[in-house]
Amino acid sequence: MNPLLANSLNRRAFLQNSSYSVGSAALLSLLGQEQATASQWRGTLADKLHYPPKAKRIIHLCMAGGPSHLETLDYKPELAKLSGKSMPTSFTEGQQLAQLQGNRNKLKCLGPQHEFKRYGKCGRMMSSAFPNIGSIADEIAVINSMHTEQINHDPAHTFMNTGSIIPGRPSMGSWLLYGLGAETDELPGYVVMTSSGGGQDQPIASRQWHSGFLPSKFQGVQFNSKGDPVHYVNNPAGVTRADQGELLETINQMNRMLGYRQNDPEIATRIAQYEMAFKMQTSVPGLMDVTEEPKNVLEDYGATPGDGSFASNCLLARRLAERGVRFIQLYHRGWDHHGGVKKGIETVSRHVDKATAALVKDLKARGMLEDTLIIWGGEFGRTPMAQGSGRDHHIQAFSLWMAGAGIKGGTTYGSTDELGYAVAQDGVSVHDLHATILQQLGIDHHRLTYKFQGLDFKLTGVESAKVVKNILSNS
């Protein structure tokens, strides 16, 4: 190529890119930084929801490890009568088991290890090991007929979070951000925190809150439960906020030039994430400063801020919800009771019972429960058969509950057989649960899709999923 022509083309490209960068900077100045950033997080359904929404946000309390429905929410007096006796083979023949697979002829029934009592005006039978959750019986709707497809922890969490047994699909929170967008540009729209205590701590992989094939701006952000919730939230010594802002704008100008040439949506995501990180240097310390919280509120939660406990995470979840975070997920790892289930339930109850009830009551007192959907439950249940002094993994039946945002409190949906082994009536799949969650947010689950590799994917998969209407209020 003629050197003069090449230089001319290079100068033209430089001037074109430079003018684009300057023009973008001017536009940002005219529109305001906040407005420009917020537009990056606008959901695809932001202005065209399919139903009037009941919920604005979700708090998902993930009881990781497989809580025993037989020691929490599913009352089985017949199992108590058969405790220590052989499990009828008619229940287990041809069924998938985990560690008990080779002991079919030696299986013994294990009765509920804690007394069940009636709670609330609804008179629901619930485990006496969770009296505080019992105190909100009239606020919650219990589903006793959940079932799932995966019998080991990690794939079961993957299925519960993504609706697929295949790793790499978008998580539920990412789908919600994709559909609804974020309500704030000061904090991530999807935040995850973890805690542990009460039993064997199964690891939780970060892919459980990944965005999969959705743009990466929709993935969850894990906050640390101890120390700084986000690494490098404070500037190094000698670096002022003004210095940081100038550096950020320079980097973003370069990214805009690159984005103009390549038309890559991930570059726009990178710009928005840099801007978000800059704002979080102010918003995160404010989030963590609980000195304004009345002493009685801390006592209600049983929270000692900064200790990494589930109780402290519940308090932070309320503060995140107040600040516009769309999806908040709290994992508590402590429910894997292959042995010592009686003592294990007592221990894990001390970690989660008080704070769970306090969160519901606190949101209600602040007028936030009416548009906050709370989900409490694990990835699968536990067997009615004994595994020593514990219970094995179980996919045929388990329980969870929901509250707030148009959920009909005091109701119970579905049932299991007399021993709590399998669903007997009104089974609810994980896809049914997802469809119900989406409806409360104003979304028809059939119509929240994303094209990837030539296919229209959705959270509820290709199988038929139904909304669990019986737990929804008519108002």
SELUMPA-286543 format. One record per residue (C-alpha): residue in three letters; x, y, z. Coordinates in Angstrom, 3 decimals. Example, Ala and Ser with C-alpha at 12.3 -4.5 7.8 and 13.67 -1.06 7.14 Angstrom:
BEGIN
  res        c1        c2        c3
  ALA    12.300    -4.500     7.800
  SER    13.670    -1.060     7.140
// end
This chain:
BEGIN
  res        c1        c2        c3
  MET     0.000     0.000     0.000
  ASN     1.142     3.537    -0.746
  PRO     2.752     4.864     2.503
  LEU     1.034     8.216     2.089
  LEU    -2.356     6.514     1.716
  ALA    -1.669     4.302     4.739
  ASN    -0.771     7.308     6.881
  SER    -3.905     9.080     5.685
  LEU    -6.056     6.100     6.666
  ASN    -4.367     5.821    10.058
  ARG    -4.894     9.529    10.734
  ARG    -8.525     9.210     9.664
  ALA    -9.081     6.228    11.998
  PHE    -7.391     8.060    14.862
  LEU    -9.487    11.209    14.386
  GLN   -12.667     9.181    14.005
  ASN   -12.027     7.201    17.193
  SER   -10.892    10.281    19.070
  SER   -13.998    12.224    18.099
  TYR   -16.110     9.261    19.144
  SER   -14.396     9.196    22.534
  VAL   -14.753    12.942    23.052
  GLY   -18.345    12.798    21.863
  SER   -19.110     9.982    24.289
  ALA   -17.540    11.898    27.139
  ALA   -19.588    14.977    26.230
  LEU   -22.760    12.908    26.037
  LEU   -22.070    11.398    29.423
  SER   -21.571    14.876    30.805
  LEU   -24.834    16.106    29.300
  LEU   -26.943    13.145    30.351
  GLY   -25.325    12.707    33.739
  GLN   -23.119     9.794    34.683
  GLU   -25.822     8.073    36.721
  GLN   -28.364     8.004    33.895
  ALA   -25.848     6.699    31.375
  THR   -24.676     3.943    33.693
  ALA   -28.150     2.896    34.767
  SER   -29.163     2.392    31.133
  GLN   -26.535    -0.338    30.892
  TRP   -28.524    -2.391    33.408
  ARG   -32.001    -1.928    31.958
  GLY   -33.912    -5.196    31.648
  THR   -35.300    -6.528    28.406
  LEU   -38.819    -6.551    29.923
  ALA   -38.501    -3.325    31.918
  ASP   -41.437    -1.595    30.190
  LYS   -43.470    -4.601    29.046
  LEU   -44.139    -6.968    31.919
  HIS   -46.676    -9.671    31.196
  TYR   -48.581    -9.399    34.505
  PRO   -48.964    -6.783    37.238
  PRO   -45.932    -7.558    39.417
  LYS   -46.329    -8.448    43.080
  ALA   -42.594    -8.586    43.800
  LYS   -39.816    -6.090    43.140
  ARG   -37.038    -8.156    44.626
  ILE   -36.203   -11.632    45.944
  ILE   -34.327   -12.841    49.008
  HIS   -33.440   -16.505    48.579
  LEU   -32.426   -18.195    51.826
  CYS   -30.559   -21.275    50.581
  MET   -30.299   -23.958    53.238
  ALA   -27.393   -25.767    51.599
  GLY   -26.896   -29.447    52.319
  GLY   -30.416   -30.811    52.021
  PRO   -32.618   -29.945    55.026
  SER   -34.665   -32.868    56.281
  HIS   -38.333   -32.152    55.609
  LEU   -39.055   -34.719    58.320
  GLU   -37.413   -32.549    60.999
  THR   -38.713   -29.210    59.735
  LEU   -41.987   -28.837    57.830
  ASP   -43.513   -32.243    56.941
  TYR   -45.353   -33.870    59.850
  LYS   -45.282   -37.690    59.663
  PRO   -46.743   -39.420    62.753
  GLU   -46.892   -42.774    60.919
  LEU   -43.127   -42.660    60.401
  ALA   -42.744   -42.173    64.154
  LYS   -44.773   -45.337    64.771
  LEU   -42.537   -47.352    62.427
  SER   -39.241   -45.976    63.730
  GLY   -36.655   -48.771    64.015
  LYS   -38.709   -51.146    61.882
  SER   -37.886   -52.291    58.365
  MET   -38.734   -49.883    55.587
  PRO   -41.375   -51.450    53.316
  THR   -39.618   -52.483    50.089
  SER   -42.591   -51.223    48.093
  PHE   -41.370   -47.667    48.751
  THR   -37.753   -48.103    47.650
  GLU   -37.843   -50.812    44.979
  GLY   -36.373   -49.448    41.750
  GLN   -35.834   -46.000    43.274
  GLN   -32.634   -43.950    43.155
  LEU   -30.748   -43.764    46.445
  ALA   -27.375   -42.255    47.307
  GLN   -25.115   -43.873    49.945
  LEU   -27.881   -46.304    50.966
  GLN   -27.968   -47.837    47.478
  GLY   -26.476   -51.182    48.484
  ASN   -28.495   -51.649    51.684
  ARG   -32.045   -51.983    50.352
  ASN   -32.764   -55.102    52.406
  LYS   -31.469   -53.556    55.634
  LEU   -33.240   -50.201    55.554
  LYS   -34.864   -49.113    58.802
  CYS   -37.356   -46.314    59.328
  LEU   -36.149   -43.355    61.358
  GLY   -38.930   -41.421    63.036
  PRO   -38.929   -37.614    63.283
  GLN   -36.232   -36.643    65.768
  HIS   -38.061   -33.559    67.050
  GLU   -41.590   -33.033    68.234
  PHE   -44.009   -31.246    65.929
  LYS   -46.356   -28.566    67.293
  ARG   -49.129   -26.366    65.946
  TYR   -48.171   -22.785    65.178
  GLY   -50.109   -19.690    64.189
  LYS   -53.800   -19.120    63.649
  CYS   -53.539   -21.494    60.687
  GLY   -52.608   -24.291    63.100
  ARG   -49.818   -25.623    60.910
  MET   -47.803   -28.522    62.288
  MET   -44.108   -27.608    62.294
  SER   -40.986   -28.814    64.049
  SER   -40.544   -27.484    67.562
  ALA   -36.823   -27.179    66.757
  PHE   -37.669   -23.978    64.844
  PRO   -39.989   -22.021    67.166
  ASN   -39.150   -18.638    65.651
  ILE   -40.032   -19.768    62.145
  GLY   -43.120   -21.254    63.769
  SER   -43.994   -17.767    65.002
  ILE   -44.367   -16.588    61.368
  ALA   -46.514   -19.576    60.340
  ASP   -49.327   -17.255    59.259
  GLU   -46.967   -15.347    56.922
  ILE   -45.545   -18.306    55.022
  ALA   -46.840   -20.777    52.456
  VAL   -45.301   -24.237    52.798
  ILE   -44.857   -26.535    49.808
  ASN   -44.524   -30.125    51.052
  SER   -44.436   -31.733    47.607
  MET   -41.197   -30.492    46.039
  HIS   -39.148   -32.973    44.021
  THR   -35.939   -32.671    42.016
  GLU   -33.709   -34.581    39.587
  GLN   -30.214   -34.532    41.091
  ILE   -29.185   -36.583    44.112
  ASN   -25.766   -35.053    44.853
  HIS   -25.200   -31.581    46.270
  ASP   -23.423   -29.645    43.536
  PRO   -25.591   -30.780    40.594
  ALA   -28.700   -30.375    42.752
  HIS   -27.720   -26.766    43.527
  THR   -27.053   -26.252    39.819
  PHE   -30.512   -27.552    38.953
  MET   -32.189   -25.441    41.650
  ASN   -30.342   -22.318    40.529
  THR   -30.411   -22.691    36.757
  GLY   -33.230   -25.126    35.948
  SER   -30.714   -27.339    34.151
  ILE   -28.480   -30.239    35.105
  ILE   -25.893   -28.911    32.634
  PRO   -23.331   -26.535    34.194
  GLY   -22.846   -23.236    32.425
  ARG   -26.476   -22.138    32.179
  PRO   -27.541   -18.753    33.631
  SER   -28.534   -18.680    37.285
  MET   -31.999   -17.640    38.411
  GLY   -30.741   -14.272    39.646
  SER   -29.071   -13.607    36.306
  TRP   -32.303   -14.361    34.459
  LEU   -34.123   -11.893    36.689
  LEU   -31.586    -9.134    36.057
  TYR   -31.736    -9.845    32.325
  GLY   -35.533    -9.550    32.387
  LEU   -36.071    -6.758    34.900
  GLY   -32.780    -4.894    35.083
  ALA   -31.355    -3.341    38.230
  GLU   -33.051    -0.799    40.488
  THR   -29.766     0.730    41.572
  ASP   -26.460     1.618    39.970
  GLU   -24.746     2.069    43.347
  LEU   -24.630    -1.660    44.128
  PRO   -24.750    -4.874    42.094
  GLY   -28.258    -6.007    41.176
  TYR   -27.464    -9.571    42.317
  VAL   -25.556   -10.168    45.575
  VAL   -24.561   -13.475    47.213
  MET   -23.305   -14.111    50.758
  THR   -22.442   -17.371    52.527
  SER   -22.270   -18.609    56.111
  SER   -21.852   -21.975    57.789
  GLY   -22.513   -23.913    60.976
  GLY   -24.615   -26.827    62.167
  GLY   -23.370   -29.748    60.137
  GLN   -21.021   -30.844    57.386
  ASP   -20.212   -27.799    55.241
  GLN   -20.612   -28.656    51.585
  PRO   -18.705   -26.249    49.296
  ILE   -20.706   -23.833    47.143
  ALA   -19.188   -23.170    43.712
  SER   -19.266   -19.632    42.344
  ARG   -20.833   -20.948    39.139
  GLN   -24.092   -21.158    41.107
  TRP   -24.480   -17.412    40.571
  HIS   -22.849   -17.193    37.148
  SER   -24.566   -15.568    34.164
  GLY   -23.816   -18.495    31.843
  PHE   -24.401   -17.476    28.224
  LEU   -26.083   -14.210    29.252
  PRO   -23.867   -11.101    29.185
  SER   -21.561   -11.084    32.189
  LYS   -23.121    -7.904    33.606
  PHE   -25.979   -10.111    34.824
  GLN   -23.935   -12.452    37.018
  GLY   -24.035   -12.351    40.808
  VAL   -21.404   -10.679    42.945
  GLN   -20.271   -12.450    46.105
  PHE   -19.830   -10.240    49.160
  ASN   -17.496   -11.458    51.890
  SER   -19.205   -12.145    55.196
  LYS   -16.133   -11.047    57.171
  GLY   -13.824    -8.087    56.703
  ASP   -14.362    -5.847    53.690
  PRO   -17.393    -7.213    51.814
  VAL   -15.631    -6.436    48.532
  HIS   -11.868    -6.667    47.964
  TYR   -10.055    -3.375    47.323
  VAL   -13.109    -1.312    48.230
  ASN   -10.762     1.325    49.669
  ASN    -8.165     3.277    47.674
  PRO    -4.466     2.666    48.393
  ALA    -2.685     5.216    50.545
  GLY    -1.993     8.404    48.613
  VAL    -4.705     7.833    45.983
  THR    -7.629    10.258    46.302
  ARG   -11.149     9.713    45.004
  ALA   -10.516    12.422    42.410
  ASP    -7.397    10.584    41.214
  GLN    -9.384     7.359    40.981
  GLY   -12.136     9.113    39.032
  GLU    -9.704    10.554    36.487
  LEU    -8.085     7.144    35.994
  LEU   -11.486     5.521    35.549
  GLU   -12.561     8.040    32.911
  THR    -9.323     7.558    30.975
  ILE    -9.732     3.765    30.990
  ASN   -13.370     4.051    29.973
  GLN   -12.537     6.380    27.079
  MET   -10.102     3.754    25.799
  ASN   -12.738     1.049    26.244
  ARG   -15.291     3.138    24.311
  MET   -12.818     3.473    21.428
  LEU   -12.353    -0.309    21.462
  GLY   -16.101    -0.878    21.706
  TYR   -16.715     1.390    18.719
  ARG   -14.323    -0.689    16.595
  GLN   -15.352    -4.152    17.765
  ASN   -19.045    -3.720    18.640
  ASP   -18.592    -6.174    21.530
  PRO   -21.304    -5.968    24.260
  GLU   -18.813    -7.256    26.829
  ILE   -16.860    -4.002    26.455
  ALA   -19.964    -2.025    27.428
  THR   -20.289    -4.370    30.395
  ARG   -16.676    -3.698    31.354
  ILE   -17.296     0.062    31.295
  ALA   -20.414    -0.286    33.454
  GLN   -18.584    -2.559    35.908
  TYR   -15.694    -0.105    36.316
  GLU   -18.192     2.654    37.014
  MET   -20.090     0.407    39.436
  ALA   -16.884    -0.443    41.289
  PHE   -16.078     3.256    41.622
  LYS   -19.511     3.977    43.114
  MET   -19.278     0.973    45.422
  GLN   -16.309     2.599    47.152
  THR   -18.919     4.926    48.660
  SER   -22.040     2.757    48.766
  VAL   -20.495    -0.375    50.326
  PRO   -19.085     1.303    53.459
  GLY   -22.502     2.902    53.954
  LEU   -24.154    -0.486    53.593
  MET   -21.890    -2.040    56.205
  ASP   -22.242     0.776    58.750
  VAL   -24.970    -0.591    61.014
  THR   -24.402     1.921    63.812
  GLU   -27.717     3.496    62.830
  GLU   -29.548     0.222    63.535
  PRO   -31.422     0.252    66.860
  LYS   -30.125    -2.143    69.482
  ASN   -33.408    -4.046    69.540
  VAL   -33.111    -4.778    65.801
  LEU   -29.658    -6.326    66.276
  GLU   -31.045    -8.351    69.166
  ASP   -34.038    -9.506    67.125
  TYR   -31.720   -10.891    64.449
  GLY   -29.182   -12.159    66.951
  ALA   -26.611   -10.370    64.830
  THR   -23.090    -9.317    65.702
  PRO   -22.151    -7.338    62.572
  GLY   -18.975    -8.495    60.897
  ASP   -18.945   -11.981    62.424
  GLY   -19.794   -13.745    59.157
  SER   -22.924   -15.348    60.588
  PHE   -26.211   -16.080    58.863
  ALA   -27.842   -13.632    61.281
  SER   -25.567   -10.788    60.201
  ASN   -26.110   -11.713    56.561
  CYS   -29.879   -11.546    57.068
  LEU   -29.564    -8.022    58.444
  LEU   -27.380    -7.048    55.481
  ALA   -29.945    -8.632    53.153
  ARG   -32.586    -6.250    54.459
  ARG   -30.221    -3.315    53.996
  LEU   -29.404    -4.465    50.457
  ALA   -33.106    -4.760    49.688
  GLU   -33.682    -1.221    50.964
  ARG   -30.968     0.019    48.614
  GLY   -32.522    -1.499    45.501
  VAL   -30.672    -4.809    45.048
  ARG   -32.905    -7.018    42.911
  PHE   -31.810   -10.535    43.925
  ILE   -30.136   -11.476    47.214
  GLN   -29.006   -15.018    47.901
  LEU   -27.866   -16.171    51.340
  TYR   -26.321   -19.631    51.499
  HIS   -26.055   -21.313    54.877
  ARG   -23.934   -24.458    54.735
  GLY   -24.796   -26.721    57.641
  TRP   -27.614   -29.108    56.694
  ASP   -25.836   -32.255    55.492
  HIS   -26.848   -34.581    58.311
  HIS   -25.783   -38.080    57.276
  GLY   -25.263   -38.791    60.966
  GLY   -26.481   -37.221    64.184
  VAL   -29.495   -35.576    62.575
  LYS   -31.175   -34.845    65.908
  LYS   -28.249   -32.898    67.339
  GLY   -27.441   -31.421    63.942
  ILE   -30.928   -29.935    63.597
  GLU   -30.664   -28.415    67.079
  THR   -27.333   -26.826    66.172
  VAL   -28.315   -25.472    62.759
  SER   -31.509   -24.096    64.274
  ARG   -29.418   -21.869    66.550
  HIS   -27.791   -20.422    63.438
  VAL   -30.835   -19.781    61.239
  ASP   -34.129   -19.898    63.153
  LYS   -34.107   -16.547    64.930
  ALA   -32.636   -14.509    62.093
  THR   -34.972   -15.975    59.474
  ALA   -38.054   -14.988    61.457
  ALA   -36.562   -11.593    62.292
  LEU   -35.979   -10.851    58.607
  VAL   -39.614   -11.569    57.730
  LYS   -40.921    -9.531    60.662
  ASP   -38.528    -6.657    59.986
  LEU   -39.523    -6.425    56.329
  LYS   -43.191    -6.502    57.300
  ALA   -42.743    -3.738    59.889
  ARG   -41.068    -1.564    57.233
  GLY   -43.781    -2.179    54.646
  MET   -41.341    -4.087    52.425
  LEU   -42.685    -7.632    52.759
  GLU   -45.537    -6.824    50.391
  ASP   -43.117    -6.480    47.469
  THR   -40.241    -8.716    48.642
  LEU   -40.483   -12.425    47.843
  ILE   -38.689   -14.650    50.352
  ILE   -37.837   -18.272    49.539
  TRP   -36.493   -20.665    52.205
  GLY   -35.306   -24.180    51.401
  GLY   -32.558   -26.475    50.180
  GLU   -31.567   -28.447    47.099
  PHE   -33.269   -31.725    48.098
  GLY   -34.629   -33.554    51.156
  ARG   -33.557   -36.491    53.332
  THR   -34.648   -40.118    53.465
  PRO   -37.199   -41.463    55.971
  MET   -34.778   -44.395    56.273
  ALA   -31.921   -44.232    58.758
  GLN   -28.300   -43.809    57.771
  GLY   -26.927   -44.652    61.184
  SER   -28.224   -41.766    63.276
  GLY   -28.742   -39.571    60.210
  ARG   -30.500   -39.473    56.851
  ASP   -29.297   -39.838    53.268
  HIS   -29.915   -37.534    50.284
  HIS   -33.436   -37.735    48.875
  ILE   -34.902   -36.362    45.637
  GLN   -38.406   -37.836    45.715
  ALA   -39.783   -35.283    48.172
  PHE   -38.761   -32.237    50.163
  SER   -40.227   -29.041    51.583
  LEU   -39.681   -25.311    51.279
  TRP   -41.624   -22.172    52.086
  MET   -42.250   -18.782    50.548
  ALA   -43.479   -15.486    52.014
  GLY   -44.338   -11.940    50.968
  ALA   -45.127   -10.431    47.550
  GLY   -48.558   -11.932    46.955
  ILE   -47.926   -15.270    48.688
  LYS   -50.933   -16.535    50.630
  GLY   -49.646   -16.900    54.184
  GLY   -50.838   -19.738    56.386
  THR   -51.333   -22.126    53.471
  THR   -49.852   -25.564    52.839
  TYR   -49.651   -27.026    49.356
  GLY   -49.072   -30.618    48.329
  SER   -48.369   -33.678    50.426
  THR   -46.179   -36.749    50.641
  ASP   -47.082   -40.350    51.482
  GLU   -47.463   -41.474    55.084
  LEU   -43.706   -41.970    55.506
  GLY   -42.585   -38.811    53.692
  TYR   -40.843   -40.821    50.977
  ALA   -42.550   -39.641    47.790
  VAL   -44.985   -36.984    46.632
  ALA   -48.565   -38.172    47.045
  GLN   -50.487   -35.110    45.853
  ASP   -49.831   -31.929    43.860
  GLY   -46.165   -32.381    43.077
  VAL   -44.093   -29.258    42.465
  SER   -40.971   -29.463    40.303
  VAL   -38.063   -27.034    40.362
  HIS   -39.332   -25.663    37.042
  ASP   -42.769   -25.105    38.615
  LEU   -41.093   -23.159    41.404
  HIS   -39.227   -21.007    38.881
  ALA   -42.420   -20.352    36.911
  THR   -44.161   -19.237    40.106
  ILE   -41.306   -16.936    41.090
  LEU   -41.289   -15.317    37.653
  GLN   -45.049   -14.760    37.711
  GLN   -44.814   -12.899    41.018
  LEU   -42.290   -10.621    39.307
  GLY   -44.738   -10.006    36.467
  ILE   -43.076   -12.371    33.966
  ASP   -44.614   -15.156    31.897
  HIS   -41.931   -17.849    32.096
  HIS   -42.642   -18.921    28.498
  ARG   -41.711   -15.460    27.250
  LEU   -38.457   -14.776    29.094
  THR   -36.031   -16.211    26.550
  TYR   -32.518   -15.696    25.244
  LYS   -31.253   -16.956    21.904
  PHE   -27.985   -18.869    22.171
  GLN   -26.456   -21.180    19.570
  GLY   -29.628   -20.930    17.524
  LEU   -31.992   -21.950    20.335
  ASP   -34.363   -19.894    22.512
  PHE   -33.398   -20.817    26.075
  LYS   -35.467   -20.084    29.183
  LEU   -35.133   -20.637    32.924
  THR   -37.958   -23.206    33.028
  GLY   -36.522   -25.344    30.236
  VAL   -38.413   -27.133    27.502
  GLU   -40.603   -29.243    29.773
  SER   -44.082   -28.153    30.795
  ALA   -43.931   -25.993    33.927
  LYS   -46.909   -24.733    35.886
  VAL   -47.449   -21.813    38.241
  VAL   -48.432   -22.967    41.751
  LYS   -51.529   -20.779    41.926
  ASN   -52.908   -22.210    45.173
  ILE   -50.256   -20.444    47.236
  LEU   -50.931   -17.060    45.607
  SER   -53.324   -14.496    47.026
  ASN   -56.081   -13.065    44.835
  SER   -55.401    -9.462    45.850
// end
